[in-house]
Amino acid sequence: MRQFYYLLTMLFMLGVQYSGSAYADPPDDEQGLLIQLSGTSVQGKRITLPDAHHPYTLIVLWATWCPICLSEMPAFNAFYARHQKEGLLLLGLNVDTDPVQLQHYLQRHAVLFPIIQRDKNGERDSLHHLGVTPVNYLVGADGRIRWRRVGPLDDILNQ
């Protein structure tokens, strides 16, 4: 449990350390934004945020055409396996426009955490500023964005 809170502190500190760059606090219009997201994961699990059952949710926006995203998937699986029992919800929000691409990827690669395919127009969530992948959000139990990072998290996930 201590390691889990240490990693959450590291996520927050990296957001502060790199503010003003791609590794930054959310833009002003996202700071403290209430994330409203609902959908059924490709694994069949119903997901709704905010979720008071999880003290923190790490949302990972990714795509099958993003090499950085794909290279991080094993680290996300391991991170989720280590911290799931401590209350962390890791949610993959896939931005592929072709559901066949996502299904093809999932047939070839094991993913331990829930994946929701994001609608093309974003009807399932209140996130914006999503021009690149990966984008990672740390969200509190109240559903508000605590931290945002554009780019890989492998430096944190592999600790």
Rosetta constraint file for C-alpha pairs under 8 A:
AtomPair CA 1 CA 5 HARMONIC 6.54 0.50
AtomPair CA 1 CA 86 HARMONIC 6.35 0.50
AtomPair CA 2 CA 6 HARMONIC 6.09 0.50
AtomPair CA 3 CA 7 HARMONIC 6.16 0.50
AtomPair CA 4 CA 8 HARMONIC 6.37 0.50
AtomPair CA 4 CA 83 HARMONIC 6.46 0.50
AtomPair CA 4 CA 86 HARMONIC 7.29 0.50
AtomPair CA 5 CA 9 HARMONIC 6.10 0.50
AtomPair CA 6 CA 10 HARMONIC 6.18 0.50
AtomPair CA 7 CA 11 HARMONIC 6.21 0.50
AtomPair CA 7 CA 156 HARMONIC 7.21 0.50
AtomPair CA 8 CA 12 HARMONIC 6.35 0.50
AtomPair CA 9 CA 13 HARMONIC 6.07 0.50
AtomPair CA 10 CA 14 HARMONIC 6.00 0.50
AtomPair CA 10 CA 156 HARMONIC 7.47 0.50
AtomPair CA 11 CA 15 HARMONIC 6.38 0.50
AtomPair CA 11 CA 147 HARMONIC 7.62 0.50
AtomPair CA 11 CA 156 HARMONIC 7.29 0.50
AtomPair CA 12 CA 16 HARMONIC 6.48 0.50
AtomPair CA 12 CA 146 HARMONIC 7.80 0.50
AtomPair CA 12 CA 147 HARMONIC 6.34 0.50
AtomPair CA 13 CA 17 HARMONIC 5.98 0.50
AtomPair CA 14 CA 18 HARMONIC 6.05 0.50
AtomPair CA 14 CA 23 HARMONIC 7.50 0.50
AtomPair CA 14 CA 24 HARMONIC 7.97 0.50
AtomPair CA 15 CA 19 HARMONIC 5.98 0.50
AtomPair CA 15 CA 23 HARMONIC 6.03 0.50
AtomPair CA 15 CA 24 HARMONIC 4.89 0.50
AtomPair CA 15 CA 25 HARMONIC 5.50 0.50
AtomPair CA 15 CA 147 HARMONIC 6.38 0.50
AtomPair CA 15 CA 148 HARMONIC 6.94 0.50
AtomPair CA 15 CA 149 HARMONIC 6.90 0.50
AtomPair CA 16 CA 24 HARMONIC 6.75 0.50
AtomPair CA 16 CA 25 HARMONIC 6.77 0.50
AtomPair CA 17 CA 24 HARMONIC 7.97 0.50
AtomPair CA 18 CA 22 HARMONIC 7.57 0.50
AtomPair CA 18 CA 23 HARMONIC 5.20 0.50
AtomPair CA 18 CA 24 HARMONIC 5.45 0.50
AtomPair CA 19 CA 23 HARMONIC 6.27 0.50
AtomPair CA 19 CA 24 HARMONIC 4.12 0.50
AtomPair CA 19 CA 25 HARMONIC 5.91 0.50
AtomPair CA 20 CA 24 HARMONIC 5.92 0.50
AtomPair CA 20 CA 25 HARMONIC 7.95 0.50
AtomPair CA 22 CA 149 HARMONIC 6.72 0.50
AtomPair CA 22 CA 150 HARMONIC 5.48 0.50
AtomPair CA 22 CA 151 HARMONIC 7.38 0.50
AtomPair CA 23 CA 148 HARMONIC 7.27 0.50
AtomPair CA 23 CA 149 HARMONIC 4.69 0.50
AtomPair CA 23 CA 150 HARMONIC 5.64 0.50
AtomPair CA 23 CA 151 HARMONIC 7.25 0.50
AtomPair CA 24 CA 147 HARMONIC 7.59 0.50
AtomPair CA 24 CA 148 HARMONIC 6.09 0.50
AtomPair CA 24 CA 149 HARMONIC 5.69 0.50
AtomPair CA 24 CA 150 HARMONIC 7.62 0.50
AtomPair CA 25 CA 31 HARMONIC 7.25 0.50
AtomPair CA 25 CA 146 HARMONIC 7.88 0.50
AtomPair CA 25 CA 147 HARMONIC 5.39 0.50
AtomPair CA 25 CA 148 HARMONIC 5.34 0.50
AtomPair CA 25 CA 149 HARMONIC 7.19 0.50
AtomPair CA 26 CA 30 HARMONIC 5.30 0.50
AtomPair CA 26 CA 31 HARMONIC 5.09 0.50
AtomPair CA 26 CA 145 HARMONIC 7.62 0.50
AtomPair CA 26 CA 146 HARMONIC 7.99 0.50
AtomPair CA 26 CA 147 HARMONIC 6.22 0.50
AtomPair CA 26 CA 148 HARMONIC 5.20 0.50
AtomPair CA 26 CA 149 HARMONIC 7.85 0.50
AtomPair CA 27 CA 31 HARMONIC 6.10 0.50
AtomPair CA 29 CA 33 HARMONIC 7.33 0.50
AtomPair CA 30 CA 145 HARMONIC 7.19 0.50
AtomPair CA 31 CA 145 HARMONIC 6.31 0.50
AtomPair CA 31 CA 146 HARMONIC 7.30 0.50
AtomPair CA 32 CA 144 HARMONIC 5.03 0.50
AtomPair CA 32 CA 145 HARMONIC 4.95 0.50
AtomPair CA 32 CA 146 HARMONIC 6.44 0.50
AtomPair CA 33 CA 144 HARMONIC 5.26 0.50
AtomPair CA 33 CA 145 HARMONIC 5.60 0.50
AtomPair CA 34 CA 50 HARMONIC 7.89 0.50
AtomPair CA 34 CA 126 HARMONIC 7.81 0.50
AtomPair CA 34 CA 142 HARMONIC 7.78 0.50
AtomPair CA 34 CA 143 HARMONIC 5.26 0.50
AtomPair CA 34 CA 144 HARMONIC 4.33 0.50
AtomPair CA 34 CA 145 HARMONIC 6.62 0.50
AtomPair CA 35 CA 49 HARMONIC 6.58 0.50
AtomPair CA 35 CA 50 HARMONIC 6.64 0.50
AtomPair CA 35 CA 125 HARMONIC 6.88 0.50
AtomPair CA 35 CA 126 HARMONIC 5.66 0.50
AtomPair CA 35 CA 127 HARMONIC 6.89 0.50
AtomPair CA 35 CA 139 HARMONIC 7.78 0.50
AtomPair CA 35 CA 143 HARMONIC 5.29 0.50
AtomPair CA 35 CA 144 HARMONIC 5.88 0.50
AtomPair CA 35 CA 145 HARMONIC 6.97 0.50
AtomPair CA 36 CA 48 HARMONIC 7.55 0.50
AtomPair CA 36 CA 49 HARMONIC 5.44 0.50
AtomPair CA 36 CA 50 HARMONIC 6.34 0.50
AtomPair CA 36 CA 124 HARMONIC 7.78 0.50
AtomPair CA 36 CA 125 HARMONIC 5.41 0.50
AtomPair CA 36 CA 126 HARMONIC 5.57 0.50
AtomPair CA 36 CA 143 HARMONIC 7.24 0.50
AtomPair CA 37 CA 47 HARMONIC 7.69 0.50
AtomPair CA 37 CA 48 HARMONIC 5.60 0.50
AtomPair CA 37 CA 49 HARMONIC 5.05 0.50
AtomPair CA 37 CA 50 HARMONIC 7.41 0.50
AtomPair CA 37 CA 124 HARMONIC 5.42 0.50
AtomPair CA 37 CA 125 HARMONIC 4.24 0.50
AtomPair CA 37 CA 126 HARMONIC 6.76 0.50
AtomPair CA 38 CA 46 HARMONIC 7.59 0.50
AtomPair CA 38 CA 47 HARMONIC 5.51 0.50
AtomPair CA 38 CA 48 HARMONIC 4.27 0.50
AtomPair CA 38 CA 49 HARMONIC 6.34 0.50
AtomPair CA 38 CA 124 HARMONIC 5.72 0.50
AtomPair CA 38 CA 125 HARMONIC 6.89 0.50
AtomPair CA 39 CA 46 HARMONIC 6.00 0.50
AtomPair CA 39 CA 47 HARMONIC 5.49 0.50
AtomPair CA 39 CA 48 HARMONIC 6.64 0.50
AtomPair CA 39 CA 116 HARMONIC 6.69 0.50
AtomPair CA 39 CA 124 HARMONIC 6.62 0.50
AtomPair CA 40 CA 44 HARMONIC 5.81 0.50
AtomPair CA 40 CA 45 HARMONIC 5.46 0.50
AtomPair CA 40 CA 46 HARMONIC 4.38 0.50
AtomPair CA 40 CA 47 HARMONIC 5.86 0.50
AtomPair CA 40 CA 116 HARMONIC 6.42 0.50
AtomPair CA 41 CA 45 HARMONIC 5.15 0.50
AtomPair CA 41 CA 46 HARMONIC 6.28 0.50
AtomPair CA 41 CA 47 HARMONIC 6.90 0.50
AtomPair CA 41 CA 114 HARMONIC 5.68 0.50
AtomPair CA 41 CA 115 HARMONIC 5.08 0.50
AtomPair CA 41 CA 116 HARMONIC 4.45 0.50
AtomPair CA 41 CA 117 HARMONIC 7.37 0.50
AtomPair CA 42 CA 114 HARMONIC 7.22 0.50
AtomPair CA 42 CA 115 HARMONIC 5.82 0.50
AtomPair CA 42 CA 116 HARMONIC 6.02 0.50
AtomPair CA 42 CA 117 HARMONIC 7.44 0.50
AtomPair CA 43 CA 114 HARMONIC 6.53 0.50
AtomPair CA 43 CA 115 HARMONIC 7.21 0.50
AtomPair CA 45 CA 114 HARMONIC 7.30 0.50
AtomPair CA 49 CA 143 HARMONIC 6.18 0.50
AtomPair CA 50 CA 141 HARMONIC 6.33 0.50
AtomPair CA 50 CA 142 HARMONIC 5.88 0.50
AtomPair CA 50 CA 143 HARMONIC 4.15 0.50
AtomPair CA 50 CA 144 HARMONIC 7.91 0.50
AtomPair CA 51 CA 141 HARMONIC 5.78 0.50
AtomPair CA 51 CA 142 HARMONIC 7.20 0.50
AtomPair CA 51 CA 143 HARMONIC 6.87 0.50
AtomPair CA 52 CA 141 HARMONIC 4.81 0.50
AtomPair CA 52 CA 142 HARMONIC 6.56 0.50
AtomPair CA 53 CA 87 HARMONIC 7.51 0.50
AtomPair CA 53 CA 141 HARMONIC 7.19 0.50
AtomPair CA 54 CA 87 HARMONIC 5.08 0.50
AtomPair CA 54 CA 88 HARMONIC 5.93 0.50
AtomPair CA 54 CA 89 HARMONIC 6.26 0.50
AtomPair CA 54 CA 141 HARMONIC 5.82 0.50
AtomPair CA 55 CA 87 HARMONIC 6.20 0.50
AtomPair CA 55 CA 88 HARMONIC 6.74 0.50
AtomPair CA 55 CA 140 HARMONIC 5.88 0.50
AtomPair CA 55 CA 141 HARMONIC 4.65 0.50
AtomPair CA 56 CA 87 HARMONIC 7.18 0.50
AtomPair CA 56 CA 88 HARMONIC 5.50 0.50
AtomPair CA 56 CA 89 HARMONIC 6.50 0.50
AtomPair CA 56 CA 138 HARMONIC 6.75 0.50
AtomPair CA 56 CA 139 HARMONIC 5.59 0.50
AtomPair CA 56 CA 140 HARMONIC 4.68 0.50
AtomPair CA 56 CA 141 HARMONIC 5.63 0.50
AtomPair CA 57 CA 88 HARMONIC 5.86 0.50
AtomPair CA 57 CA 89 HARMONIC 4.61 0.50
AtomPair CA 57 CA 90 HARMONIC 5.72 0.50
AtomPair CA 57 CA 91 HARMONIC 7.10 0.50
AtomPair CA 57 CA 137 HARMONIC 7.94 0.50
AtomPair CA 57 CA 138 HARMONIC 5.82 0.50
AtomPair CA 57 CA 139 HARMONIC 5.06 0.50
AtomPair CA 57 CA 140 HARMONIC 6.45 0.50
AtomPair CA 57 CA 141 HARMONIC 7.47 0.50
AtomPair CA 58 CA 88 HARMONIC 7.45 0.50
AtomPair CA 58 CA 89 HARMONIC 6.26 0.50
AtomPair CA 58 CA 90 HARMONIC 4.81 0.50
AtomPair CA 58 CA 91 HARMONIC 6.17 0.50
AtomPair CA 58 CA 136 HARMONIC 6.93 0.50
AtomPair CA 58 CA 137 HARMONIC 5.67 0.50
AtomPair CA 58 CA 138 HARMONIC 4.68 0.50
AtomPair CA 58 CA 139 HARMONIC 6.31 0.50
AtomPair CA 59 CA 90 HARMONIC 6.06 0.50
AtomPair CA 59 CA 91 HARMONIC 4.86 0.50
AtomPair CA 59 CA 92 HARMONIC 5.92 0.50
AtomPair CA 59 CA 93 HARMONIC 6.76 0.50
AtomPair CA 59 CA 136 HARMONIC 5.61 0.50
AtomPair CA 59 CA 137 HARMONIC 5.04 0.50
AtomPair CA 59 CA 138 HARMONIC 6.45 0.50
AtomPair CA 59 CA 139 HARMONIC 7.56 0.50
AtomPair CA 60 CA 90 HARMONIC 7.56 0.50
AtomPair CA 60 CA 91 HARMONIC 6.18 0.50
AtomPair CA 60 CA 92 HARMONIC 4.83 0.50
AtomPair CA 60 CA 93 HARMONIC 5.84 0.50
AtomPair CA 60 CA 134 HARMONIC 6.83 0.50
AtomPair CA 60 CA 135 HARMONIC 6.02 0.50
AtomPair CA 60 CA 136 HARMONIC 4.64 0.50
AtomPair CA 60 CA 137 HARMONIC 6.62 0.50
AtomPair CA 61 CA 92 HARMONIC 6.04 0.50
AtomPair CA 61 CA 93 HARMONIC 4.71 0.50
AtomPair CA 61 CA 94 HARMONIC 5.77 0.50
AtomPair CA 61 CA 95 HARMONIC 6.76 0.50
AtomPair CA 61 CA 133 HARMONIC 6.36 0.50
AtomPair CA 61 CA 134 HARMONIC 5.42 0.50
AtomPair CA 61 CA 135 HARMONIC 5.14 0.50
AtomPair CA 61 CA 136 HARMONIC 6.23 0.50
AtomPair CA 62 CA 66 HARMONIC 7.01 0.50
AtomPair CA 62 CA 69 HARMONIC 5.62 0.50
AtomPair CA 62 CA 92 HARMONIC 6.97 0.50
AtomPair CA 62 CA 93 HARMONIC 6.34 0.50
AtomPair CA 62 CA 94 HARMONIC 5.09 0.50
AtomPair CA 62 CA 95 HARMONIC 6.10 0.50
AtomPair CA 62 CA 133 HARMONIC 5.58 0.50
AtomPair CA 62 CA 134 HARMONIC 5.08 0.50
AtomPair CA 62 CA 135 HARMONIC 7.18 0.50
AtomPair CA 63 CA 69 HARMONIC 6.59 0.50
AtomPair CA 63 CA 70 HARMONIC 7.78 0.50
AtomPair CA 63 CA 94 HARMONIC 5.47 0.50
AtomPair CA 63 CA 95 HARMONIC 5.42 0.50
AtomPair CA 63 CA 96 HARMONIC 5.40 0.50
AtomPair CA 63 CA 133 HARMONIC 7.07 0.50
AtomPair CA 63 CA 134 HARMONIC 7.76 0.50
AtomPair CA 64 CA 69 HARMONIC 7.39 0.50
AtomPair CA 64 CA 70 HARMONIC 6.64 0.50
AtomPair CA 64 CA 96 HARMONIC 6.76 0.50
AtomPair CA 64 CA 101 HARMONIC 6.93 0.50
AtomPair CA 64 CA 102 HARMONIC 6.52 0.50
AtomPair CA 64 CA 105 HARMONIC 7.00 0.50
AtomPair CA 65 CA 96 HARMONIC 7.88 0.50
AtomPair CA 66 CA 70 HARMONIC 6.36 0.50
AtomPair CA 66 CA 133 HARMONIC 6.81 0.50
AtomPair CA 66 CA 134 HARMONIC 7.69 0.50
AtomPair CA 67 CA 71 HARMONIC 6.11 0.50
AtomPair CA 68 CA 72 HARMONIC 6.35 0.50
AtomPair CA 68 CA 134 HARMONIC 7.26 0.50
AtomPair CA 68 CA 151 HARMONIC 7.89 0.50
AtomPair CA 68 CA 152 HARMONIC 6.63 0.50
AtomPair CA 69 CA 73 HARMONIC 6.56 0.50
AtomPair CA 69 CA 133 HARMONIC 7.25 0.50
AtomPair CA 69 CA 134 HARMONIC 5.94 0.50
AtomPair CA 69 CA 152 HARMONIC 7.41 0.50
AtomPair CA 72 CA 76 HARMONIC 6.24 0.50
AtomPair CA 72 CA 152 HARMONIC 7.35 0.50
AtomPair CA 72 CA 153 HARMONIC 7.71 0.50
AtomPair CA 72 CA 154 HARMONIC 6.40 0.50
AtomPair CA 73 CA 77 HARMONIC 6.16 0.50
AtomPair CA 73 CA 111 HARMONIC 7.49 0.50
AtomPair CA 74 CA 78 HARMONIC 6.28 0.50
AtomPair CA 75 CA 79 HARMONIC 6.03 0.50
AtomPair CA 75 CA 154 HARMONIC 6.86 0.50
AtomPair CA 75 CA 157 HARMONIC 5.97 0.50
AtomPair CA 75 CA 158 HARMONIC 6.51 0.50
AtomPair CA 76 CA 80 HARMONIC 5.98 0.50
AtomPair CA 76 CA 157 HARMONIC 6.76 0.50
AtomPair CA 77 CA 81 HARMONIC 6.13 0.50
AtomPair CA 77 CA 111 HARMONIC 6.35 0.50
AtomPair CA 77 CA 112 HARMONIC 5.62 0.50
AtomPair CA 77 CA 113 HARMONIC 6.88 0.50
AtomPair CA 78 CA 82 HARMONIC 6.21 0.50
AtomPair CA 79 CA 83 HARMONIC 6.19 0.50
AtomPair CA 79 CA 157 HARMONIC 6.01 0.50
AtomPair CA 79 CA 158 HARMONIC 7.77 0.50
AtomPair CA 80 CA 84 HARMONIC 5.34 0.50
AtomPair CA 80 CA 88 HARMONIC 7.50 0.50
AtomPair CA 80 CA 89 HARMONIC 7.78 0.50
AtomPair CA 80 CA 90 HARMONIC 6.42 0.50
AtomPair CA 80 CA 112 HARMONIC 7.39 0.50
AtomPair CA 80 CA 113 HARMONIC 6.81 0.50
AtomPair CA 81 CA 112 HARMONIC 7.57 0.50
AtomPair CA 83 CA 87 HARMONIC 6.98 0.50
AtomPair CA 83 CA 88 HARMONIC 5.91 0.50
AtomPair CA 84 CA 88 HARMONIC 5.03 0.50
AtomPair CA 84 CA 89 HARMONIC 6.53 0.50
AtomPair CA 84 CA 90 HARMONIC 7.97 0.50
AtomPair CA 90 CA 113 HARMONIC 6.10 0.50
AtomPair CA 90 CA 114 HARMONIC 7.16 0.50
AtomPair CA 91 CA 113 HARMONIC 6.34 0.50
AtomPair CA 91 CA 114 HARMONIC 5.41 0.50
AtomPair CA 91 CA 115 HARMONIC 6.00 0.50
AtomPair CA 91 CA 116 HARMONIC 7.57 0.50
AtomPair CA 92 CA 113 HARMONIC 7.15 0.50
AtomPair CA 92 CA 114 HARMONIC 6.15 0.50
AtomPair CA 92 CA 115 HARMONIC 4.47 0.50
AtomPair CA 92 CA 116 HARMONIC 6.24 0.50
AtomPair CA 93 CA 115 HARMONIC 5.80 0.50
AtomPair CA 93 CA 116 HARMONIC 5.03 0.50
AtomPair CA 93 CA 117 HARMONIC 5.83 0.50
AtomPair CA 93 CA 118 HARMONIC 6.01 0.50
AtomPair CA 94 CA 102 HARMONIC 7.85 0.50
AtomPair CA 94 CA 115 HARMONIC 6.73 0.50
AtomPair CA 94 CA 116 HARMONIC 6.04 0.50
AtomPair CA 94 CA 117 HARMONIC 4.65 0.50
AtomPair CA 94 CA 118 HARMONIC 5.61 0.50
AtomPair CA 95 CA 117 HARMONIC 6.27 0.50
AtomPair CA 95 CA 118 HARMONIC 5.30 0.50
AtomPair CA 95 CA 119 HARMONIC 7.51 0.50
AtomPair CA 95 CA 120 HARMONIC 7.49 0.50
AtomPair CA 96 CA 101 HARMONIC 7.26 0.50
AtomPair CA 96 CA 102 HARMONIC 6.90 0.50
AtomPair CA 96 CA 117 HARMONIC 7.27 0.50
AtomPair CA 96 CA 118 HARMONIC 7.59 0.50
AtomPair CA 97 CA 119 HARMONIC 7.72 0.50
AtomPair CA 97 CA 120 HARMONIC 6.25 0.50
AtomPair CA 98 CA 102 HARMONIC 7.16 0.50
AtomPair CA 99 CA 103 HARMONIC 6.27 0.50
AtomPair CA 99 CA 117 HARMONIC 7.57 0.50
AtomPair CA 100 CA 104 HARMONIC 5.99 0.50
AtomPair CA 101 CA 105 HARMONIC 6.25 0.50
AtomPair CA 102 CA 106 HARMONIC 6.19 0.50
AtomPair CA 103 CA 107 HARMONIC 6.12 0.50
AtomPair CA 104 CA 108 HARMONIC 6.64 0.50
AtomPair CA 105 CA 109 HARMONIC 6.11 0.50
AtomPair CA 106 CA 110 HARMONIC 6.39 0.50
AtomPair CA 106 CA 111 HARMONIC 7.00 0.50
AtomPair CA 118 CA 122 HARMONIC 6.15 0.50
AtomPair CA 118 CA 123 HARMONIC 7.92 0.50
AtomPair CA 118 CA 124 HARMONIC 6.67 0.50
AtomPair CA 118 CA 125 HARMONIC 7.97 0.50
AtomPair CA 119 CA 123 HARMONIC 6.03 0.50
AtomPair CA 119 CA 124 HARMONIC 6.52 0.50
AtomPair CA 122 CA 126 HARMONIC 7.29 0.50
AtomPair CA 122 CA 127 HARMONIC 7.61 0.50
AtomPair CA 130 CA 135 HARMONIC 7.27 0.50
AtomPair CA 132 CA 150 HARMONIC 7.81 0.50
AtomPair CA 133 CA 150 HARMONIC 7.13 0.50
AtomPair CA 133 CA 151 HARMONIC 6.84 0.50
AtomPair CA 134 CA 150 HARMONIC 6.01 0.50
AtomPair CA 134 CA 151 HARMONIC 5.23 0.50
AtomPair CA 134 CA 152 HARMONIC 6.58 0.50
AtomPair CA 135 CA 148 HARMONIC 7.26 0.50
AtomPair CA 135 CA 149 HARMONIC 5.86 0.50
AtomPair CA 135 CA 150 HARMONIC 4.44 0.50
AtomPair CA 135 CA 151 HARMONIC 6.06 0.50
AtomPair CA 136 CA 148 HARMONIC 5.61 0.50
AtomPair CA 136 CA 149 HARMONIC 5.15 0.50
AtomPair CA 136 CA 150 HARMONIC 6.24 0.50
AtomPair CA 136 CA 151 HARMONIC 7.65 0.50
AtomPair CA 137 CA 145 HARMONIC 6.67 0.50
AtomPair CA 137 CA 146 HARMONIC 7.49 0.50
AtomPair CA 137 CA 147 HARMONIC 5.72 0.50
AtomPair CA 137 CA 148 HARMONIC 4.52 0.50
AtomPair CA 137 CA 149 HARMONIC 6.57 0.50
AtomPair CA 138 CA 145 HARMONIC 6.05 0.50
AtomPair CA 138 CA 146 HARMONIC 5.54 0.50
AtomPair CA 138 CA 147 HARMONIC 5.07 0.50
AtomPair CA 138 CA 148 HARMONIC 6.40 0.50
AtomPair CA 139 CA 143 HARMONIC 5.71 0.50
AtomPair CA 139 CA 144 HARMONIC 5.44 0.50
AtomPair CA 139 CA 145 HARMONIC 4.56 0.50
AtomPair CA 139 CA 146 HARMONIC 5.45 0.50
AtomPair CA 139 CA 147 HARMONIC 7.16 0.50
AtomPair CA 140 CA 144 HARMONIC 5.60 0.50
AtomPair CA 140 CA 145 HARMONIC 6.64 0.50
AtomPair CA 140 CA 146 HARMONIC 6.52 0.50
AtomPair CA 153 CA 157 HARMONIC 6.06 0.50
AtomPair CA 154 CA 158 HARMONIC 5.81 0.50
AtomPair CA 155 CA 159 HARMONIC 6.99 0.50
